[in-house]
Amino acid sequence: GISGELHETPLLIAQSLALMEQEINRIEIRDAYNMAESMKPEYVHDSVLRMKFLRGERFSARPAAQKFVNHFEMKRQSFGASKLVKDIEQDDLSEEDLA
């Protein structure tokens, strides 16, 4: 099970988002992330989206940042660059994906 409940205070959230940004900037290979950022920075910097990755890693900034950067690479590989800055919906899937 999950041990220790984590209380999401405004301070924890702000600090975690700032640390995640620092960790993202330390990742050397982030081509898809950079592409997405140049296409629609408000999508890439959306705190709600980033919080999903932080929560998934219990607010550990380094693994959250790596998964966030990997997320954009997988989106590019799976759906193409045009889908990098949008949420993937069922209509974005091919017949093969749905089978």
Chimera marker file (.cmm) of the C-alpha trace (Angstrom):
<marker_set name="trace">
<marker id="1" x="0.000" y="0.000" z="0.000" r="1" g="1" b="0" radius="0.5"/>
<marker id="2" x="0.849" y="3.641" z="0.048" r="1" g="1" b="0" radius="0.5"/>
<marker id="3" x="2.589" y="4.752" z="3.204" r="1" g="1" b="0" radius="0.5"/>
<marker id="4" x="2.291" y="8.200" z="4.673" r="1" g="1" b="0" radius="0.5"/>
<marker id="5" x="-0.330" y="10.583" z="3.401" r="1" g="1" b="0" radius="0.5"/>
<marker id="6" x="1.121" y="13.620" z="1.649" r="1" g="1" b="0" radius="0.5"/>
<marker id="7" x="-0.538" y="16.948" z="2.384" r="1" g="1" b="0" radius="0.5"/>
<marker id="8" x="-0.522" y="19.191" z="-0.685" r="1" g="1" b="0" radius="0.5"/>
<marker id="9" x="0.030" y="22.628" z="0.732" r="1" g="1" b="0" radius="0.5"/>
<marker id="10" x="0.371" y="25.680" z="-1.514" r="1" g="1" b="0" radius="0.5"/>
<marker id="11" x="4.028" y="25.889" z="-0.460" r="1" g="1" b="0" radius="0.5"/>
<marker id="12" x="4.715" y="22.229" z="-1.338" r="1" g="1" b="0" radius="0.5"/>
<marker id="13" x="3.050" y="22.687" z="-4.725" r="1" g="1" b="0" radius="0.5"/>
<marker id="14" x="4.957" y="25.889" z="-5.544" r="1" g="1" b="0" radius="0.5"/>
<marker id="15" x="8.305" y="24.444" z="-4.445" r="1" g="1" b="0" radius="0.5"/>
<marker id="16" x="7.723" y="21.180" z="-6.296" r="1" g="1" b="0" radius="0.5"/>
<marker id="17" x="6.771" y="22.929" z="-9.530" r="1" g="1" b="0" radius="0.5"/>
<marker id="18" x="9.896" y="25.112" z="-9.298" r="1" g="1" b="0" radius="0.5"/>
<marker id="19" x="12.114" y="22.090" z="-8.611" r="1" g="1" b="0" radius="0.5"/>
<marker id="20" x="10.522" y="20.190" z="-11.482" r="1" g="1" b="0" radius="0.5"/>
<marker id="21" x="11.321" y="23.090" z="-13.838" r="1" g="1" b="0" radius="0.5"/>
<marker id="22" x="14.951" y="23.023" z="-12.678" r="1" g="1" b="0" radius="0.5"/>
<marker id="23" x="15.136" y="19.277" z="-13.233" r="1" g="1" b="0" radius="0.5"/>
<marker id="24" x="13.615" y="19.573" z="-16.718" r="1" g="1" b="0" radius="0.5"/>
<marker id="25" x="16.311" y="22.111" z="-17.599" r="1" g="1" b="0" radius="0.5"/>
<marker id="26" x="18.991" y="19.636" z="-16.486" r="1" g="1" b="0" radius="0.5"/>
<marker id="27" x="17.806" y="16.936" z="-18.894" r="1" g="1" b="0" radius="0.5"/>
<marker id="28" x="20.071" y="17.073" z="-21.922" r="1" g="1" b="0" radius="0.5"/>
<marker id="29" x="17.970" y="15.232" z="-24.490" r="1" g="1" b="0" radius="0.5"/>
<marker id="30" x="14.493" y="16.722" z="-24.617" r="1" g="1" b="0" radius="0.5"/>
<marker id="31" x="13.820" y="17.341" z="-28.294" r="1" g="1" b="0" radius="0.5"/>
<marker id="32" x="10.087" y="16.567" z="-28.241" r="1" g="1" b="0" radius="0.5"/>
<marker id="33" x="9.640" y="18.627" z="-25.078" r="1" g="1" b="0" radius="0.5"/>
<marker id="34" x="11.430" y="21.582" z="-26.699" r="1" g="1" b="0" radius="0.5"/>
<marker id="35" x="9.322" y="21.192" z="-29.832" r="1" g="1" b="0" radius="0.5"/>
<marker id="36" x="6.116" y="21.165" z="-27.782" r="1" g="1" b="0" radius="0.5"/>
<marker id="37" x="7.277" y="24.175" z="-25.792" r="1" g="1" b="0" radius="0.5"/>
<marker id="38" x="7.942" y="26.161" z="-28.960" r="1" g="1" b="0" radius="0.5"/>
<marker id="39" x="4.526" y="25.180" z="-30.359" r="1" g="1" b="0" radius="0.5"/>
<marker id="40" x="2.413" y="26.027" z="-27.322" r="1" g="1" b="0" radius="0.5"/>
<marker id="41" x="4.316" y="27.053" z="-24.168" r="1" g="1" b="0" radius="0.5"/>
<marker id="42" x="1.150" y="27.461" z="-22.114" r="1" g="1" b="0" radius="0.5"/>
<marker id="43" x="0.364" y="23.745" z="-22.621" r="1" g="1" b="0" radius="0.5"/>
<marker id="44" x="3.855" y="22.586" z="-21.623" r="1" g="1" b="0" radius="0.5"/>
<marker id="45" x="3.990" y="24.890" z="-18.594" r="1" g="1" b="0" radius="0.5"/>
<marker id="46" x="0.447" y="24.158" z="-17.421" r="1" g="1" b="0" radius="0.5"/>
<marker id="47" x="0.659" y="23.491" z="-13.689" r="1" g="1" b="0" radius="0.5"/>
<marker id="48" x="-2.324" y="21.112" z="-13.735" r="1" g="1" b="0" radius="0.5"/>
<marker id="49" x="-0.550" y="18.888" z="-16.269" r="1" g="1" b="0" radius="0.5"/>
<marker id="50" x="2.748" y="19.040" z="-14.393" r="1" g="1" b="0" radius="0.5"/>
<marker id="51" x="1.028" y="18.245" z="-11.096" r="1" g="1" b="0" radius="0.5"/>
<marker id="52" x="-0.141" y="14.923" z="-12.535" r="1" g="1" b="0" radius="0.5"/>
<marker id="53" x="3.484" y="13.898" z="-12.962" r="1" g="1" b="0" radius="0.5"/>
<marker id="54" x="4.515" y="15.232" z="-9.552" r="1" g="1" b="0" radius="0.5"/>
<marker id="55" x="1.685" y="13.376" z="-7.841" r="1" g="1" b="0" radius="0.5"/>
<marker id="56" x="2.603" y="10.209" z="-9.712" r="1" g="1" b="0" radius="0.5"/>
<marker id="57" x="6.093" y="10.455" z="-8.219" r="1" g="1" b="0" radius="0.5"/>
<marker id="58" x="4.938" y="11.613" z="-4.760" r="1" g="1" b="0" radius="0.5"/>
<marker id="59" x="6.413" y="15.068" z="-5.408" r="1" g="1" b="0" radius="0.5"/>
<marker id="60" x="9.884" y="13.821" z="-6.264" r="1" g="1" b="0" radius="0.5"/>
<marker id="61" x="10.921" y="16.415" z="-8.855" r="1" g="1" b="0" radius="0.5"/>
<marker id="62" x="13.670" y="14.540" z="-10.711" r="1" g="1" b="0" radius="0.5"/>
<marker id="63" x="11.678" y="11.422" z="-11.689" r="1" g="1" b="0" radius="0.5"/>
<marker id="64" x="8.600" y="13.560" z="-12.375" r="1" g="1" b="0" radius="0.5"/>
<marker id="65" x="10.629" y="15.755" z="-14.719" r="1" g="1" b="0" radius="0.5"/>
<marker id="66" x="12.078" y="12.750" z="-16.548" r="1" g="1" b="0" radius="0.5"/>
<marker id="67" x="8.660" y="11.173" z="-17.001" r="1" g="1" b="0" radius="0.5"/>
<marker id="68" x="7.256" y="14.506" z="-18.191" r="1" g="1" b="0" radius="0.5"/>
<marker id="69" x="9.969" y="14.840" z="-20.837" r="1" g="1" b="0" radius="0.5"/>
<marker id="70" x="9.516" y="11.175" z="-21.809" r="1" g="1" b="0" radius="0.5"/>
<marker id="71" x="5.771" y="11.782" z="-22.103" r="1" g="1" b="0" radius="0.5"/>
<marker id="72" x="6.323" y="14.237" z="-24.954" r="1" g="1" b="0" radius="0.5"/>
<marker id="73" x="8.722" y="11.891" z="-26.719" r="1" g="1" b="0" radius="0.5"/>
<marker id="74" x="6.219" y="9.037" z="-26.539" r="1" g="1" b="0" radius="0.5"/>
<marker id="75" x="3.433" y="11.311" z="-27.798" r="1" g="1" b="0" radius="0.5"/>
<marker id="76" x="5.594" y="12.343" z="-30.754" r="1" g="1" b="0" radius="0.5"/>
<marker id="77" x="6.498" y="8.747" z="-31.572" r="1" g="1" b="0" radius="0.5"/>
<marker id="78" x="2.936" y="7.479" z="-31.167" r="1" g="1" b="0" radius="0.5"/>
<marker id="79" x="0.847" y="10.305" z="-32.609" r="1" g="1" b="0" radius="0.5"/>
<marker id="80" x="3.196" y="12.656" z="-34.457" r="1" g="1" b="0" radius="0.5"/>
<marker id="81" x="4.401" y="16.161" z="-33.732" r="1" g="1" b="0" radius="0.5"/>
<marker id="82" x="1.034" y="17.734" z="-34.495" r="1" g="1" b="0" radius="0.5"/>
<marker id="83" x="-0.480" y="16.063" z="-31.404" r="1" g="1" b="0" radius="0.5"/>
<marker id="84" x="2.272" y="17.078" z="-28.969" r="1" g="1" b="0" radius="0.5"/>
<marker id="85" x="0.345" y="19.969" z="-27.464" r="1" g="1" b="0" radius="0.5"/>
<marker id="86" x="-3.123" y="18.505" z="-27.199" r="1" g="1" b="0" radius="0.5"/>
<marker id="87" x="-4.713" y="15.931" z="-24.980" r="1" g="1" b="0" radius="0.5"/>
<marker id="88" x="-5.053" y="12.619" z="-26.786" r="1" g="1" b="0" radius="0.5"/>
<marker id="89" x="-8.652" y="11.523" z="-27.247" r="1" g="1" b="0" radius="0.5"/>
<marker id="90" x="-10.257" y="8.396" z="-28.659" r="1" g="1" b="0" radius="0.5"/>
<marker id="91" x="-10.643" y="10.090" z="-32.057" r="1" g="1" b="0" radius="0.5"/>
<marker id="92" x="-6.845" y="10.380" z="-32.208" r="1" g="1" b="0" radius="0.5"/>
<marker id="93" x="-6.460" y="6.599" z="-32.138" r="1" g="1" b="0" radius="0.5"/>
<marker id="94" x="-6.328" y="4.482" z="-35.271" r="1" g="1" b="0" radius="0.5"/>
<marker id="95" x="-8.539" y="1.463" z="-35.907" r="1" g="1" b="0" radius="0.5"/>
<marker id="96" x="-5.517" y="-0.696" z="-35.086" r="1" g="1" b="0" radius="0.5"/>
<marker id="97" x="-5.071" y="1.104" z="-31.749" r="1" g="1" b="0" radius="0.5"/>
<marker id="98" x="-8.709" y="0.445" z="-30.864" r="1" g="1" b="0" radius="0.5"/>
<marker id="99" x="-8.645" y="-3.257" z="-31.810" r="1" g="1" b="0" radius="0.5"/>
<link id1="1" id2="2" r="1" g="1" b="0" radius="0.2"/>
<link id1="2" id2="3" r="1" g="1" b="0" radius="0.2"/>
<link id1="3" id2="4" r="1" g="1" b="0" radius="0.2"/>
<link id1="4" id2="5" r="1" g="1" b="0" radius="0.2"/>
<link id1="5" id2="6" r="1" g="1" b="0" radius="0.2"/>
<link id1="6" id2="7" r="1" g="1" b="0" radius="0.2"/>
<link id1="7" id2="8" r="1" g="1" b="0" radius="0.2"/>
<link id1="8" id2="9" r="1" g="1" b="0" radius="0.2"/>
<link id1="9" id2="10" r="1" g="1" b="0" radius="0.2"/>
<link id1="10" id2="11" r="1" g="1" b="0" radius="0.2"/>
<link id1="11" id2="12" r="1" g="1" b="0" radius="0.2"/>
<link id1="12" id2="13" r="1" g="1" b="0" radius="0.2"/>
<link id1="13" id2="14" r="1" g="1" b="0" radius="0.2"/>
<link id1="14" id2="15" r="1" g="1" b="0" radius="0.2"/>
<link id1="15" id2="16" r="1" g="1" b="0" radius="0.2"/>
<link id1="16" id2="17" r="1" g="1" b="0" radius="0.2"/>
<link id1="17" id2="18" r="1" g="1" b="0" radius="0.2"/>
<link id1="18" id2="19" r="1" g="1" b="0" radius="0.2"/>
<link id1="19" id2="20" r="1" g="1" b="0" radius="0.2"/>
<link id1="20" id2="21" r="1" g="1" b="0" radius="0.2"/>
<link id1="21" id2="22" r="1" g="1" b="0" radius="0.2"/>
<link id1="22" id2="23" r="1" g="1" b="0" radius="0.2"/>
<link id1="23" id2="24" r="1" g="1" b="0" radius="0.2"/>
<link id1="24" id2="25" r="1" g="1" b="0" radius="0.2"/>
<link id1="25" id2="26" r="1" g="1" b="0" radius="0.2"/>
<link id1="26" id2="27" r="1" g="1" b="0" radius="0.2"/>
<link id1="27" id2="28" r="1" g="1" b="0" radius="0.2"/>
<link id1="28" id2="29" r="1" g="1" b="0" radius="0.2"/>
<link id1="29" id2="30" r="1" g="1" b="0" radius="0.2"/>
<link id1="30" id2="31" r="1" g="1" b="0" radius="0.2"/>
<link id1="31" id2="32" r="1" g="1" b="0" radius="0.2"/>
<link id1="32" id2="33" r="1" g="1" b="0" radius="0.2"/>
<link id1="33" id2="34" r="1" g="1" b="0" radius="0.2"/>
<link id1="34" id2="35" r="1" g="1" b="0" radius="0.2"/>
<link id1="35" id2="36" r="1" g="1" b="0" radius="0.2"/>
<link id1="36" id2="37" r="1" g="1" b="0" radius="0.2"/>
<link id1="37" id2="38" r="1" g="1" b="0" radius="0.2"/>
<link id1="38" id2="39" r="1" g="1" b="0" radius="0.2"/>
<link id1="39" id2="40" r="1" g="1" b="0" radius="0.2"/>
<link id1="40" id2="41" r="1" g="1" b="0" radius="0.2"/>
<link id1="41" id2="42" r="1" g="1" b="0" radius="0.2"/>
<link id1="42" id2="43" r="1" g="1" b="0" radius="0.2"/>
<link id1="43" id2="44" r="1" g="1" b="0" radius="0.2"/>
<link id1="44" id2="45" r="1" g="1" b="0" radius="0.2"/>
<link id1="45" id2="46" r="1" g="1" b="0" radius="0.2"/>
<link id1="46" id2="47" r="1" g="1" b="0" radius="0.2"/>
<link id1="47" id2="48" r="1" g="1" b="0" radius="0.2"/>
<link id1="48" id2="49" r="1" g="1" b="0" radius="0.2"/>
<link id1="49" id2="50" r="1" g="1" b="0" radius="0.2"/>
<link id1="50" id2="51" r="1" g="1" b="0" radius="0.2"/>
<link id1="51" id2="52" r="1" g="1" b="0" radius="0.2"/>
<link id1="52" id2="53" r="1" g="1" b="0" radius="0.2"/>
<link id1="53" id2="54" r="1" g="1" b="0" radius="0.2"/>
<link id1="54" id2="55" r="1" g="1" b="0" radius="0.2"/>
<link id1="55" id2="56" r="1" g="1" b="0" radius="0.2"/>
<link id1="56" id2="57" r="1" g="1" b="0" radius="0.2"/>
<link id1="57" id2="58" r="1" g="1" b="0" radius="0.2"/>
<link id1="58" id2="59" r="1" g="1" b="0" radius="0.2"/>
<link id1="59" id2="60" r="1" g="1" b="0" radius="0.2"/>
<link id1="60" id2="61" r="1" g="1" b="0" radius="0.2"/>
<link id1="61" id2="62" r="1" g="1" b="0" radius="0.2"/>
<link id1="62" id2="63" r="1" g="1" b="0" radius="0.2"/>
<link id1="63" id2="64" r="1" g="1" b="0" radius="0.2"/>
<link id1="64" id2="65" r="1" g="1" b="0" radius="0.2"/>
<link id1="65" id2="66" r="1" g="1" b="0" radius="0.2"/>
<link id1="66" id2="67" r="1" g="1" b="0" radius="0.2"/>
<link id1="67" id2="68" r="1" g="1" b="0" radius="0.2"/>
<link id1="68" id2="69" r="1" g="1" b="0" radius="0.2"/>
<link id1="69" id2="70" r="1" g="1" b="0" radius="0.2"/>
<link id1="70" id2="71" r="1" g="1" b="0" radius="0.2"/>
<link id1="71" id2="72" r="1" g="1" b="0" radius="0.2"/>
<link id1="72" id2="73" r="1" g="1" b="0" radius="0.2"/>
<link id1="73" id2="74" r="1" g="1" b="0" radius="0.2"/>
<link id1="74" id2="75" r="1" g="1" b="0" radius="0.2"/>
<link id1="75" id2="76" r="1" g="1" b="0" radius="0.2"/>
<link id1="76" id2="77" r="1" g="1" b="0" radius="0.2"/>
<link id1="77" id2="78" r="1" g="1" b="0" radius="0.2"/>
<link id1="78" id2="79" r="1" g="1" b="0" radius="0.2"/>
<link id1="79" id2="80" r="1" g="1" b="0" radius="0.2"/>
<link id1="80" id2="81" r="1" g="1" b="0" radius="0.2"/>
<link id1="81" id2="82" r="1" g="1" b="0" radius="0.2"/>
<link id1="82" id2="83" r="1" g="1" b="0" radius="0.2"/>
<link id1="83" id2="84" r="1" g="1" b="0" radius="0.2"/>
<link id1="84" id2="85" r="1" g="1" b="0" radius="0.2"/>
<link id1="85" id2="86" r="1" g="1" b="0" radius="0.2"/>
<link id1="86" id2="87" r="1" g="1" b="0" radius="0.2"/>
<link id1="87" id2="88" r="1" g="1" b="0" radius="0.2"/>
<link id1="88" id2="89" r="1" g="1" b="0" radius="0.2"/>
<link id1="89" id2="90" r="1" g="1" b="0" radius="0.2"/>
<link id1="90" id2="91" r="1" g="1" b="0" radius="0.2"/>
<link id1="91" id2="92" r="1" g="1" b="0" radius="0.2"/>
<link id1="92" id2="93" r="1" g="1" b="0" radius="0.2"/>
<link id1="93" id2="94" r="1" g="1" b="0" radius="0.2"/>
<link id1="94" id2="95" r="1" g="1" b="0" radius="0.2"/>
<link id1="95" id2="96" r="1" g="1" b="0" radius="0.2"/>
<link id1="96" id2="97" r="1" g="1" b="0" radius="0.2"/>
<link id1="97" id2="98" r="1" g="1" b="0" radius="0.2"/>
<link id1="98" id2="99" r="1" g="1" b="0" radius="0.2"/>
</marker_set>
